[in-house]
Amino acid sequence: RDLTQGNIRRHLVRLSAPMVVGILAIVSFQIADTFFIGLLGTDELAAISLTFPFSMALLNFFIGLSIAMSSVVSRQIGEKNHDKVRRIVTHGLVFAVLVSLSTTLLCFVFLDPLLDLMGADDTTGPLARSYMDIWLWSNIFVAIPMTANAAMRAGGDSLSPAVVMNIAAGMNIILDPLL
C-alpha cells in the first residue's frame, strides 16, 4: 500500500492495531513458558530466571536490527526503488542469520562465567545451562521471522506479521507441555 497517500491517522491505526495483537502474542510466550516451567519445580523456575537477561539482550538486539532494516526499506519503498528493496531485504536476512549464529557462538563461550556472575549455584547453574544449550540454537528462528516481519511492516503490511506472531504463540502454547 502507498502510505504516502490518504489519511495519516487511518494508516497509523491500520498499521498499529494488528501489531498490538502481535506483541500480546509474543508476551504470551514468556507467560506460557514460565507457567509450564513452574510446574517442573522452583529450582527449574529459578534457573530459567537466570537466562532471562540473555534472551532479552539478544531479542532487543534483533529488534534494533529489524528497526534499522525497516527504516531503510520503507524509505526505498517510498522512493519506488523496488530493486534496492529486494536487495536490502535479502542482505538484512543474511545479516540476521550471520549475527544470530555469531551471537549464539559468543554466548556459548561466555555462558558459564556469566551464569556464575549472576548467582547460579550447583542446582540452578546446570539447569540454566541445559536450557540455554537448546534456546541459543533457536536464536536463528527468532532472528529470521523478526527481520522478515520488519520488512513486511515497512511495506505497509502489519497484518501478516501479526498473524505469524499469533501462529507462533499458539504453537508455543501447544508444544510447551510436550517439550
Secondary structure, DSSP 4 states (H G I P E B T S, - for coil): --TTSS-HHHHHHHHHHHHHHHHHHHHHHHHHHHHHHHHH-HHHHHHHHHHHHHHHHHHHHHHHHHHHHHHHHHHHHHTT-HHHHHHHHHHHHHHHHHHHHHHHHHHHHHHHHHHHHTT--TTHHHHHHHHHHHHGGGHHHHHHHHHHHHHHHHTT--HHHHHHHHHHHHHHHHHTTT-
